Each structure stands twice: as structure tokens, then as C-alpha cells.
Amino acid sequence: MPKKRARAVKESVSLYDAKTHLSDLVDQAALGREFVIAKSGKPKARLVPFAPKGAVHVRKPGGAKGRVWIARDFDAPLPPGVLKLFGGGAG
């Protein structure tokens, strides 16, 4: 069974630090980083890169590597009993 890959953890920033370093955080978000802004240790908002309306997210090949597998007999003919349920085969 393939190992589960951990989700990327968004960096948490206190509200005070976010106010103090907003310009730097916005520049980093524009480069693709995401931040969770917390008040008293509780998440309150998320700072993410801006995506213009209609923008297409380009996927990177290999993102599911190690998480997806295809059985060797994936494209083998179905057994007659199963094929019959789909309206095909001899019967």
C-alpha cells in the first residue's frame, strides 16, 4: 500500500506580525507562499497568491506519484458473468 504524503503546512503568522510585516508577506504570497493569520493562536484569515478571474492553474506532472496505482489486469476482459450485467457477452 502506498504511503500517504503529508499535506503542505501553511505557515502561521500572528496578527501583530502580519500587521508589522504586511508588505513582506504580500511579496512572499505573490511568489506562491500561503500564510494563516492567527489572533490569540486561533486561525482567523488566510493570505494566498492572487489568481485573476479566469486564470488557469497549471498542474505539475507527477503530483500523484506514489499515491495512485493501476492493477496489471486493468484492461483485461471482464468475466462473462460481469459482462452479462452490462448487457454484453453470451448469455
C-alpha positions as CSV (number, residue, x, y, z in Angstrom):
1,M,0.0,0.0,0.0
2,P,1.5,3.4,-0.9
3,K,2.4,5.8,1.9
4,K,0.3,8.9,2.3
5,R,2.1,12.1,1.6
6,A,1.7,14.8,4.2
7,R,-0.1,18.0,3.1
8,A,1.9,21.1,2.8
9,V,1.5,23.0,6.1
10,K,0.8,26.7,5.7
11,E,2.9,29.0,7.8
12,S,1.1,30.6,10.7
13,V,1.7,34.3,11.4
14,S,0.4,36.2,14.4
15,L,-1.9,39.2,13.6
16,Y,0.7,41.5,15.2
17,D,3.5,40.2,12.9
18,A,1.2,40.3,9.9
19,K,0.5,44.0,10.5
20,T,4.1,44.7,11.1
21,H,5.4,42.8,8.1
22,L,2.4,43.0,5.7
23,S,4.4,44.3,2.7
24,D,6.9,41.4,3.0
25,L,4.1,38.8,3.5
26,V,2.3,40.1,0.4
27,D,5.5,39.9,-1.7
28,Q,6.0,36.3,-0.5
29,A,2.4,35.4,-1.2
30,A,2.8,36.7,-4.7
31,L,5.6,34.2,-5.1
32,G,3.3,31.4,-4.1
33,R,3.6,31.0,-0.4
34,E,0.4,30.8,1.8
35,F,0.0,32.2,5.3
36,V,-2.6,31.7,8.0
37,I,-3.0,34.8,10.1
38,A,-3.9,33.9,13.7
39,K,-5.2,36.0,16.6
40,S,-4.6,34.7,20.1
41,G,-3.4,31.5,18.5
42,K,-6.6,30.9,16.6
43,P,-6.6,31.0,12.8
44,K,-8.6,33.9,11.5
45,A,-7.6,34.5,7.9
46,R,-5.5,33.2,5.0
47,L,-3.2,35.1,2.8
48,V,-2.8,33.4,-0.6
49,P,-1.5,34.4,-4.0
50,F,-3.9,36.3,-6.2
51,A,-5.3,34.5,-9.2
52,P,-7.0,36.8,-11.7
53,K,-10.6,35.8,-12.8
54,G,-10.4,33.2,-15.5
55,A,-6.8,32.2,-14.7
56,V,-6.0,28.6,-15.2
57,H,-4.0,26.7,-12.5
58,V,-1.2,24.9,-14.3
59,R,-0.8,21.4,-12.8
60,K,2.7,19.9,-12.3
61,P,3.1,16.4,-13.7
62,G,3.8,13.7,-11.2
63,G,1.7,15.2,-8.3
64,A,0.1,11.8,-7.6
65,K,3.3,9.8,-7.9
66,G,3.3,7.1,-5.2
67,R,-0.4,7.6,-4.4
68,V,-2.0,6.0,-7.4
69,W,-1.6,2.6,-8.9
70,I,-3.2,0.6,-11.7
71,A,-3.7,-3.1,-11.5
72,R,-1.8,-5.2,-14.0
73,D,-5.1,-6.7,-15.3
74,F,-6.8,-3.3,-15.5
75,D,-7.7,-3.7,-19.2
76,A,-8.3,-7.5,-19.1
77,P,-11.6,-8.7,-20.5
78,L,-14.4,-8.9,-17.9
79,P,-15.6,-12.3,-16.7
80,P,-18.7,-13.5,-18.6
81,G,-21.0,-13.0,-15.5
82,V,-20.0,-9.4,-15.1
83,L,-20.1,-8.7,-18.8
84,K,-23.7,-10.1,-18.9
85,L,-24.7,-7.5,-16.2
86,F,-23.6,-4.7,-18.6
87,G,-25.8,-6.2,-21.4
88,G,-22.9,-7.8,-23.3
89,G,-21.4,-11.2,-23.8
90,A,-23.1,-14.5,-24.4
91,G,-26.0,-15.3,-22.3
